[in-house]
Amino acid sequence: MRHKTLKYIRNDAVSWYNTTRQKAMTLTYLLGRLTLWHETWSQKLNNFIFRSKADPFRWSVPASKGLPKNPSPPTLVSVHSIPSTQQPIHNSRRDVSIDLSDCTRVRTDRSYPSLKTKWCLPIPHRITHLSQSNDPETVPSSHAPVALPKLRKLHDELLLSIILRPEVPTKMIFDLDSTVLILYGKQEMARIGYNPQKWGRPSYHPLLCFNGITKDFLHGGLRPGDTHTATGTVELLKAVFAKLPPSVKSVIIRADKGFYDYETIKYLESNKALFVIVAKLTALVKRIISTLSYQVHSFGLETAEFMYQPTKWKKEYRFVVVRRLIPEDPTEQLTLFSMDKYSYQVIVTNMKLTPLHIWRFYNGRAALELIIKELKGDYPLGKIPTKHFPANEAYFHTLLFSYNLINWFERLCLPMEFHNMTLKTLGSRFLSIPSELIKSENRPILKLPPANFIYRDIFEYAIKKIENLKT
């Protein structure tokens, strides 16, 4: 019995020893593989070009030993990579070439020694980068207050020169609007305010002003989410009026009910500006519009007008009323108030147009909603990158500057039928085009576009227009 017990103990000990040794060997093996993997990938990240999953068009390459540790970024012409299945590109005397001899050469040899200093060469397919870092959180927020005034000054200088092209304007339309940027995180100045999509979520509430004729961004600012729409409107208008060239003799403002404020209207009148602003339907206004006689137009549209002095306003103003039958699926503005199967919209104005033409003129502001939708989706304004408000403010103005550059390119360099292209469509047709990198006299030359490029004529037309803008 004693020998059987000792045998069992010995077997258990041997089994425990083998199991423990196997686990130890497995752990040692895994630690070794992990160390080797870390060293291998550290070497790869430092020695050859890689593509980040977050941005497949951002490449990082090591800097040369002879370069300074803090070099100024080189001037590069960025194009998208060409798939291997791309058909051969035919040479042509009409090929547009770009000299890349001043650009830093890219080395892809994996045996290249690892260096701490790296250059990041951004090749964006969308305008989403604020810095050379893939992580926006690494950008100190203290840099934004220093650089932002310089960026805005440059933007205003370019805007003033572009406004005068292709011809000097004599009339300007200001389209005012605000939008909600929903936040997910702990961003500075995030506040809970009006948010029709995500009730109770913190947000930013930027104020925007666009040129209703050219669709250029004129002025704006990033604000906390609990800021009222009309807050800061007078200051914004002062900044916009200061940007007007002397040739502008007539200014018209279009805005929704959020800007229905006497201080705003008083300031506009002091600058002899015309305005078309949606009015709030107070109890007294509702009683008045129910007693009016309406003129019937086509498509079930009826209009009327009346003079009215709102509470605390200094004088009477002209109010235009538009009503439509509810079954016609009216817009959100028209459904603010319904009565007797009609939906109503009231507009305050100092223009002398007929009520029908006042309503049609205001509807031209609908293009602003499409612009804001494109800003949130394609640029993308709706994705706030950092938790620091100054950095987010710099991001906000950088994207709007980018929007203006694209809008100027469409308006001044492309034919009329291409003026309403979105950034996504424009990028797929003109910005992401096939090209060929060749060497001539030991100098790298980028040739674009190929002879069989479907939009080659439009591309050459744009190049000529760009050259004319330089003169």
C-alpha positions in Angstrom: 0.0 0.0 0.0 2.9 2.3 0.9 4.6 1.7 -2.5 1.4 2.4 -4.4 1.0 5.7 -2.6 4.6 6.7 -3.3 4.1 5.8 -6.9 1.0 8.0 -7.2 2.9 10.9 -5.6 5.8 10.4 -7.9 3.5 10.3 -11.0 1.7 13.5 -9.8 5.1 15.2 -9.3 6.3 14.2 -12.8 3.0 15.3 -14.4 3.2 18.6 -12.6 6.8 19.1 -13.6 6.1 18.3 -17.2 3.1 20.6 -17.3 4.9 23.5 -15.6 7.9 23.1 -17.9 5.7 23.1 -20.9 4.0 26.2 -19.7 7.3 27.9 -19.0 8.6 26.9 -22.4 5.5 28.2 -24.0 5.7 31.5 -22.1 9.4 31.9 -23.0 8.6 31.2 -26.6 5.8 33.8 -26.7 7.9 36.4 -24.9 10.7 35.8 -27.5 8.3 36.1 -30.4 6.8 39.3 -28.9 10.2 40.8 -28.5 11.2 39.8 -32.0 8.0 41.2 -33.4 8.4 44.5 -31.6 12.0 44.9 -32.9 11.0 43.9 -36.4 8.1 46.3 -36.6 10.1 49.1 -35.0 12.7 48.7 -37.7 10.1 48.6 -40.4 8.4 51.8 -39.2 11.7 53.6 -39.2 13.2 52.2 -42.4 10.5 52.0 -45.1 7.4 53.7 -46.4 4.2 52.5 -44.7 0.6 53.3 -45.0 -1.6 54.0 -42.0 -5.0 52.4 -41.8 -6.5 55.7 -40.6 -5.3 57.5 -43.7 -4.1 55.3 -46.6 -2.8 58.4 -48.4 -0.4 59.6 -45.7 3.1 58.3 -46.2 6.0 58.6 -43.8 9.6 58.4 -45.0 12.9 58.6 -43.1 15.0 61.7 -43.5 18.5 61.7 -44.8 21.5 61.9 -42.5 22.6 65.1 -44.1 19.3 66.9 -43.4 18.8 69.1 -40.4 16.7 67.7 -37.5 14.1 70.4 -38.0 13.9 71.0 -41.7 11.3 73.1 -43.4 8.8 71.0 -45.2 9.6 70.6 -49.0 7.2 71.8 -51.7 5.6 68.7 -53.1 2.9 68.0 -55.7 0.7 65.3 -54.3 -1.1 62.8 -56.4 -2.8 59.5 -55.7 -1.1 56.2 -56.2 -1.9 54.4 -59.5 -3.2 50.8 -59.3 -1.0 48.2 -60.8 -3.8 47.4 -63.2 -3.7 50.8 -64.7 -3.2 50.7 -68.5 0.1 52.1 -69.8 0.2 55.8 -70.1 0.9 57.2 -73.6 3.3 60.0 -73.9 2.2 63.1 -75.7 3.7 66.5 -76.5 0.7 68.0 -74.8 1.4 66.2 -71.5 1.5 68.6 -68.5 4.7 68.1 -66.6 5.8 69.1 -63.1 9.4 69.3 -62.2 10.2 67.4 -59.0 13.9 68.0 -58.9 13.6 70.0 -55.7 11.7 67.3 -53.9 13.4 65.0 -51.4 14.0 61.6 -52.9 12.2 58.7 -51.3 14.1 55.6 -50.4 12.3 52.3 -49.9 15.4 50.1 -49.1 14.6 48.1 -45.9 18.3 48.0 -45.0 18.3 51.8 -44.6 19.4 52.5 -41.0 16.8 53.6 -38.5 16.8 57.3 -37.7 14.9 59.3 -35.1 14.2 62.2 -37.4 11.4 61.6 -39.9 9.7 63.7 -42.5 6.0 63.2 -43.0 4.8 63.9 -46.5 1.0 64.4 -46.5 -0.7 63.1 -49.6 -4.4 63.7 -48.6 -7.4 62.5 -50.6 -9.5 64.7 -48.3 -8.6 67.9 -46.6 -8.4 66.6 -43.0 -4.9 67.2 -41.7 -3.9 70.0 -39.4 -0.3 68.9 -38.8 2.3 66.4 -39.9 1.2 64.0 -37.1 -1.3 61.3 -37.6 -2.7 62.0 -34.1 -4.3 65.4 -33.7 -4.0 65.1 -29.9 -0.2 65.6 -30.2 -0.7 69.1 -31.5 -0.3 71.5 -28.5 -3.4 73.7 -28.2 -1.2 76.6 -27.3 -0.1 76.8 -31.0 -3.6 77.6 -32.2 -3.9 81.1 -30.7 -0.6 82.1 -32.3 -1.2 80.7 -35.8 -4.9 81.3 -36.1 -4.8 85.1 -36.5 -2.2 84.7 -39.2 -4.2 82.0 -41.0 -7.4 84.2 -40.9 -5.4 87.3 -42.1 -4.1 85.3 -45.1 -7.6 84.0 -45.8 -9.1 87.5 -45.8 -6.4 88.8 -48.1 -7.0 86.1 -50.6 -10.7 86.5 -50.3 -10.5 90.2 -51.0 -8.5 89.6 -54.2 -10.8 86.7 -55.4 -14.0 88.7 -54.8 -12.9 91.1 -57.6 -12.8 88.2 -60.1 -13.9 87.5 -62.7 -15.6 91.0 -62.5 -15.9 93.7 -59.9 -19.1 93.1 -57.9 -21.6 95.8 -57.2 -24.1 93.7 -55.2 -23.5 91.2 -52.4 -25.9 88.8 -50.7 -25.1 87.6 -47.2 -26.6 84.2 -46.2 -26.5 83.7 -42.5 -26.9 80.4 -40.7 -25.8 78.3 -37.8 -25.4 74.6 -37.4 -24.9 72.0 -34.7 -21.7 69.9 -34.5 -22.4 66.9 -32.3 -19.5 66.0 -30.0 -18.6 62.6 -28.6 -16.0 63.0 -25.9 -14.8 65.5 -23.4 -14.0 68.5 -25.6 -13.5 71.9 -24.1 -16.4 74.4 -24.4 -18.8 71.5 -25.2 -22.2 72.5 -24.0 -25.7 71.1 -24.1 -28.0 73.2 -26.2 -30.3 73.0 -29.2 -29.6 69.7 -30.9 -32.4 68.3 -33.1 -30.6 65.1 -33.9 -29.1 64.1 -30.6 -31.1 65.6 -27.7 -29.0 66.1 -24.6 -25.6 65.6 -26.4 -22.9 68.3 -26.0 -22.1 70.2 -29.2 -20.6 73.2 -30.8 -22.8 75.8 -32.4 -20.8 77.6 -35.1 -22.0 80.8 -36.8 -21.5 81.1 -40.6 -21.9 83.7 -43.3 -21.6 82.9 -47.0 -21.8 84.9 -50.2 -25.2 84.0 -51.7 -24.0 84.7 -55.2 -20.5 83.1 -55.4 -21.0 80.7 -52.4 -17.7 81.9 -50.9 -17.3 81.6 -47.1 -17.0 85.2 -45.8 -16.8 85.0 -42.0 -17.7 82.7 -39.1 -16.8 81.5 -35.7 -16.9 78.4 -33.5 -19.1 78.7 -30.4 -20.2 76.5 -27.5 -23.4 74.5 -28.0 -25.6 76.5 -25.6 -25.0 79.8 -27.5 -28.1 81.3 -28.9 -28.2 81.6 -32.7 -28.4 85.4 -32.8 -25.5 85.8 -30.3 -22.6 87.6 -32.0 -24.5 88.3 -35.2 -23.8 92.0 -35.1 -20.1 91.4 -34.5 -20.1 89.0 -37.4 -21.8 91.5 -39.7 -19.3 94.2 -38.7 -16.5 91.9 -39.7 -18.2 91.0 -43.0 -19.0 94.6 -43.9 -15.3 95.5 -43.3 -14.3 93.0 -46.0 -16.5 94.5 -48.7 -14.7 96.1 -51.6 -15.6 99.8 -52.3 -17.4 98.7 -55.5 -20.2 97.0 -53.6 -23.2 99.4 -53.4 -26.0 97.1 -52.4 -26.0 94.4 -49.7 -28.9 92.0 -48.9 -29.1 89.6 -45.9 -31.1 86.4 -45.9 -31.5 84.5 -42.6 -33.8 82.1 -40.8 -35.9 82.7 -37.7 -32.9 82.3 -35.4 -31.7 85.8 -36.5 -35.0 87.5 -36.0 -33.6 90.1 -33.6 -34.2 93.8 -33.5 -30.5 94.6 -32.7 -29.5 92.8 -35.9 -32.1 94.6 -38.0 -31.2 97.9 -36.5 -27.6 97.4 -37.4 -28.5 96.4 -41.0 -30.6 99.5 -41.4 -27.8 101.7 -40.1 -25.6 100.3 -42.9 -28.4 100.8 -45.5 -28.6 97.1 -46.1 -31.7 95.2 -47.3 -32.8 92.1 -45.4 -35.2 89.1 -45.7 -35.5 87.3 -42.4 -38.0 84.7 -41.3 -40.1 86.0 -38.4 -41.1 84.2 -35.2 -44.8 83.4 -35.0 -45.9 85.0 -31.8 -49.4 84.9 -30.5 -50.2 88.4 -31.9 -48.7 87.5 -35.3 -50.9 84.4 -35.5 -54.0 86.4 -34.8 -53.1 88.9 -37.5 -52.4 86.4 -40.2 -55.7 84.7 -39.6 -57.6 87.8 -40.5 -55.7 88.7 -43.7 -57.1 88.4 -47.3 -54.7 86.3 -49.4 -53.8 86.5 -53.1 -54.0 83.0 -54.7 -51.1 81.9 -56.9 -50.4 78.7 -58.8 -49.7 75.4 -57.0 -51.9 76.3 -54.0 -49.6 79.1 -52.9 -51.2 82.2 -51.3 -49.5 85.4 -50.1 -50.4 88.5 -48.1 -48.6 91.3 -46.3 -49.1 93.6 -43.3 -47.3 96.3 -41.3 -46.5 95.4 -37.7 -44.4 96.8 -34.8 -43.2 94.0 -32.6 -42.8 94.5 -28.9 -39.8 96.7 -27.9 -39.1 97.5 -31.6 -38.9 101.2 -32.4 -41.1 101.3 -35.6 -43.2 99.3 -37.9 -41.9 96.9 -40.5 -43.3 95.1 -43.5 -44.2 91.4 -42.9 -44.9 89.0 -45.8 -47.1 85.9 -45.2 -47.0 82.8 -47.4 -49.3 79.9 -46.8 -49.8 76.5 -48.5 -52.1 73.5 -48.1 -50.6 71.0 -45.6 -51.0 67.9 -47.9 -48.4 69.4 -50.2 -45.6 68.2 -47.8 -44.1 71.6 -47.1 -40.7 72.3 -45.8 -39.8 72.6 -42.1 -40.0 76.4 -42.1 -43.5 76.3 -43.6 -44.7 73.9 -40.9 -43.9 76.2 -38.0 -47.5 77.1 -37.6 -50.6 75.4 -39.1 -54.2 76.6 -39.0 -57.3 75.5 -41.0 -55.3 73.0 -43.2 -52.7 75.7 -44.1 -49.1 76.0 -43.1 -47.7 79.5 -42.7 -44.4 81.2 -43.1 -43.9 84.9 -42.2 -40.9 87.0 -43.4 -39.9 90.5 -42.3 -38.2 92.6 -44.9 -37.5 96.1 -46.1 -37.3 95.2 -49.8 -40.0 96.5 -52.2 -40.5 93.3 -54.1 -44.0 91.6 -54.3 -44.7 89.0 -51.6 -44.3 86.2 -54.0 -40.9 87.4 -55.2 -39.8 88.0 -51.6 -40.6 84.4 -50.9 -38.8 83.1 -54.0 -35.8 85.3 -53.3 -35.5 83.9 -49.7 -35.7 80.3 -51.1 -32.4 80.9 -52.9 -30.9 80.5 -49.4 -31.6 76.8 -49.6 -28.2 76.3 -51.3 -26.6 77.2 -48.0 -28.0 74.0 -46.4 -26.4 72.0 -49.1 -23.0 73.7 -48.5 -23.2 73.0 -44.8 -24.1 69.3 -45.5 -21.0 69.1 -47.8 -18.8 70.7 -45.2 -19.9 68.1 -42.6 -19.5 65.2 -44.8 -16.7 65.7 -47.3 -14.2 68.0 -45.6 -15.3 66.9 -42.8 -16.4 69.6 -40.4 -18.6 67.2 -38.5 -15.6 65.3 -37.1 -14.0 67.3 -34.3 -10.4 66.0 -33.9 -9.2 67.1 -30.5 -10.4 67.9 -27.0 -8.8 71.4 -27.0 -11.1 74.3 -28.1 -8.3 76.5 -29.6 -7.1 73.5 -31.7 -10.7 72.8 -32.8 -11.1 76.4 -33.7 -8.0 76.3 -35.9 -9.4 73.1 -37.5 -12.7 74.8 -38.1 -11.1 77.8 -39.9 -8.6 75.6 -41.8 -11.5 73.5 -43.3 -13.4 76.6 -44.3 -10.3 78.0 -45.9 -10.0 74.7 -47.8 -13.6 75.0 -48.8 -13.0 78.4 -50.3 -9.9 77.2 -52.2 -12.0 74.4 -53.8 -14.9 76.8 -54.5 -12.5 79.4 -56.1 -11.0 76.6 -58.3 -14.5 75.6 -59.5 -15.7 79.1 -60.1 -12.6 80.6 -61.7 -10.9 77.6 -63.4 -13.6 75.2 -64.5 -16.4 75.6 -67.1 -19.9 76.6 -65.9 -21.3 73.0 -65.9 -18.7 72.0 -63.2 -19.3 74.9 -60.8 -21.7 72.9 -58.5 -19.6 69.8 -58.1 -19.1 68.5 -54.6 -15.6 67.8 -53.3 -16.1 64.1 -53.6 -17.1 64.4 -57.3 -14.4 66.9 -58.0 -11.7 64.7 -56.4 -12.7 61.6 -58.4 -12.6 63.5 -61.7 -9.8 66.1 -61.4 -7.8 65.6 -58.2 -7.3 61.8 -58.3 -6.0 61.4 -61.8 -3.4 58.9 -63.3 0.1 60.3 -63.9 3.6 59.1 -64.8 6.8 59.8 -62.9 9.8 59.7 -65.3 13.3 61.0 -65.4 14.7 63.5 -67.9 18.3 64.6 -67.7 18.5 63.0 -64.3 15.6 65.1 -63.1 12.2 63.6 -61.9 9.3 64.8 -64.0 5.6 64.1 -63.1 3.6 63.9 -66.3 -0.2 64.3 -66.1 -2.7 63.6 -67.4 -2.4 60.7 -70.0 -3.6 61.1 -73.5 -6.6 58.8 -72.9 -7.8 60.7 -69.8 -11.5 61.4 -70.3 -11.4 64.9 -68.8 -8.1 65.9 -70.4 -9.6 68.9 -72.2 -11.2 70.2 -69.0 -7.9 69.6 -67.2 -5.9 71.6 -69.7 -8.6 74.3 -69.6 -8.2 74.6 -65.8 -4.4 74.8 -66.2 -4.7 77.7 -68.6 -7.1 79.5 -66.2 -4.7 79.0 -63.3 -1.9 80.5 -65.3 -4.1 83.5 -66.2 -4.9 84.0 -62.5 -1.2 84.4 -61.8 -0.9 87.5 -64.0 
